[in-house]
Amino acid sequence: MITVKVCYESSGKPAKDKKVSIGVDELFRGGVTSSEWTDSNGEAHFDVEPCQGKVFVDGSTVHKGYLKGRIVVYV
């Protein structure tokens, strides 16, 4: 499982109701997940194994690299 926590860069507070998805950049299991909305803690949860990929928030790439566990991004 991968958890993405979205925070506002200006305040550091959790960003609620942001549309988050993960793009998997691996040969045999590539693609983009369904979108999830962040909860009141700014978190979106994905049932995805650790992988190389990207995190998208509201359609924009906010993180690239190896994805696993908990990832904190700022918007």
Secondary structure, 3 states (H helix, E strand, C coil): CEEEEEECCCCCCECCCCEEEEEECCCCCCEECCCEECCCCCEEEECCCCEEEEEEECCEEEEEEEECEEEEEEC
